[in-house]
Amino acid sequence: MSTADVTLRIDDDQLRRWIRAALPEARQGAASALTKTARTIAGRTVKGAAMQVSVQPKRIRRRVKVMPATRNRLSARTRVYVKSLNPMMLKAREVGGRGGASGRQRDASGRFKKGARRPRRGGGVKAYGGRSWPHAFIAKGIQGRPKVMQRKALGNPASLPVSGLRVPWAAEARGVFEKVVARASQVMFDKTLPHEIMWRLRRAGSR
């Protein structure tokens, strides 16, 4: 009775050469998977925080930074800077008090447009997201930039100090960030890592 038999072998030296050649591509694939996961976390944090705080996503996006991973540094970082927002960034405008003019009278820098009639103070300030501050007004701050100001108490205006108003969003951002990290980080990384490594190994093998 005749048989057909074949034995496939690979020596240890050849295997080690292949592993050494594949290691840089594998490290680059891992770095790419880490960076994509970090950017996914950043994008979902921006979207979720913007919905929670009722602001434009672009106001949150500029405060979320991603440090990408590299072949020599296999770690990626997503950092959220949660400094409170200036209401002027949210299209804040004065609304007229009794007998005053309506508030859409300022340009992008906060200055009154040429020929615009200034609203009588007392109606407060409104901003994007349904925000309103009664008895607030817009004035230049110490640095010369327009800010939303409000007196600390009602009474004689000349004897009361004023304070600049801010829009806090730290608590909402941290809550969204923690949920995104818990749900997406490991799942996203485990899904992306094999694809990135195999794609780079196939590309290296075809060269």
C-alpha positions, 0 to 999 in steps of 0.5 A: 500500500502506497502512502503520500506524506509530507512533513513541514518544518521550520527551524528556530533561527528562522522563526526568531528572524520572523518574530524580530521582523514582525515586532516593529509592525506589531508595536506600531499596530498596538500604538495605532489601536491605543490612539484610536481608542483614545480619540474615540473616548475624546469624541464621545466625551465631547458629544456627551458633555455638550448635551449634558451642559447644553453648549455647542460641541466646539466649545468642549472639543477645544478643551479635550486633548489626545496625546497619541501613542508611538511605537516607542511609547505604547500609551495614549492619553485623553485629557479633559480640561474642565475650566468653567466657560465664559458666557460670552462664548455662548453668544451672551447678549443683554436683553432690554429692561422696561423701555429698553431695546432688544439685545441682539446688538453686539458683534462677535467681540462683544462691542455694540454694533455701529448705530445700535441703540443700547438696551436699558440695563435691568433686563439681564443677560441671556445665552445659548442653551436657555441660560439667563441671568437676571440683573446681569450686564455685559462689561469689559473685565480687567483684561479688557475683554467683554464679560457677563457681570452681576452685582453681588446684591441688589441695592445702590449700584455704586456701593456694591461690587460686581463679579464675573459669571462663569458656566461650570461644567466640570461635574457633567464632564467627569460623569460622562468621561467616566462612563465612556471610559468604563464602557468603551475603552477596553472593548474598543481596544480589544476590537481594534488591536487585532485588525491593526496588527494583522493589517500591518503584518500583511502589508509588511509581508507584501513588500 
